[in-house]
Amino acid sequence: MEQTTADDPIGRLRAENRAEIVASRKGDRDARFKQQRLSLQEVKELVADITLEEFKELVLRLKEKKPSLDTLKAIKNNCCTSTRAEAFFRVDGAFDALISIFIGKDASKQLEAAACLTNLACGSHKAAQRIIKRAGPYLVCFIGSGSCYLQVQSAWAAGNLTDDCYDCFSLLKAQGLMPALFTLLKSPSSEVVRSAVHALRSCTKYGDPDLGSIIFAESENFKNLLNLLHQNGTEKVILHNTAFTLSNIYYLAASQHVGVSNCEAEMILNCLHKSISSFPVDILIALPMIRCLGFMTSGYEICYYLSEEPMFHFCATQIFSSEYDCLKVELLWVLTNIAVSGKIVLDVINLNSILKILDTLLCSLDCSVVQVLYYLSTLAMKSEEIKEILHQEDTLKRISSFLNCGEKTLQQAAEIFFRIIRKHEPLL
């Protein structure tokens, strides 16, 4: 039996969920991108309370021979909704005028134009593609060689654009975005690094196999990203985006069979330990760190390392004793991979906690049920103790309802579970 990966048993369900997410994004883009809109630190003005018609009149001023800096600031502060962004693009010549300012020689206006693009990038998909085709090459250029302030704004704009969809990411990737972003990780400015990891998180979430040649061939790029986890005084938002970026990258490593060192696993484990030892637990670091370990354990060497590492045992025990079911589900995946490798780490598994996870998931009926059933089935094959705790009448009764639920993937997971728990024919 091959080691399990996070998406093996539920590929089709994930495709369906992805379609639902896309529909949700289209229906509520403003809420999705609200936290990604930036205003320059130097600008403290509140968004003016103006009507849509007044906003259009404001945009028309861009077409003047020398639009003022105040005009650019006002447009930036008032294009922070999808409706306003669409209104901007409906004004003939306004976008061309903005691009001219963006690539012009007035540094102050150039910076405000970049901030306008950052906010406009959160508009519709059509708007995002239009920005990429006209401004993409300039954004990449300024990320690589602009001033510190221009690098920040250009990277944020690129991150918002790549977050729109895979096609938008591909367009910017072809224009040289990835090497430019990795260069920013070496910047002494925390603002620059923050914008870089924001963009890298968006770029790596699609699992694009072409990124392997950029990330793994240039070991310095990956090393700089890992080092952010352990630098003293690193901002929380940088740590969070770095953690999720790393989980995306380790997915690529697993899918492309790229070797992972024990040193890397140790760095991830140390970061996980720190995140669960804080109060409250830092979920936005702990969750992606466990996912990193999940992808890492696609190889036997890391499975053996973790099974013998006291810190992993401590972290696992703490997680199973916590209130965070999302962390427990991810940890079950890691333990399943370790079990498949021939090692079994029973002393960290809180069996009562497993039953609570099942109870919660059976009530919610989300796609995690399929994952957990496969994980527990595999662990039960390796441990009679786990098999016995799962062989409880109430648990079996609730899971039996999935045998005729009409969802093929869930039915198959339930059938395998019963075949193992009831000691019928072995799983092939």
Secondary structure, DSSP 8 states (H G I E B T S, - for coil): -----TTSTTHHHHHHHHHHHHHHHHH-HHHHHGGG----TT---------HHHHHHHHHGGGSSS--HHHHHHHHHH--SHHHHHHHHHSTTHHHHHHHHHTSS-HHHHHHHHHHHHHHTTS-HHHHHHHHHHHHHHHHHHHHHS-HHHHHHHHHHHHHHHTT-HHHHHHHHHTTHHHHHHHHTT-S-HHHHHHHHHHHHHHHTT--TTHHHHHTTSHHHHHHHHHTTTSTT--HHHHHHHHHHHHHHHHHHHHTT----HHHHHHHHHHHHHHHHSSS--HHHHHHHHHHHHHHTTSHHHHHHHHH-HHHHHHHHHHHTSS-HHHHHHHHHHHHHHHHTT---GGG--HHHHHHHHHHHHHH--THHHHHHHHHHHHHHH-HHHHHHH--HHHHHHHHGGGGSS-HHHHHHHHHHHHHHTT-S---
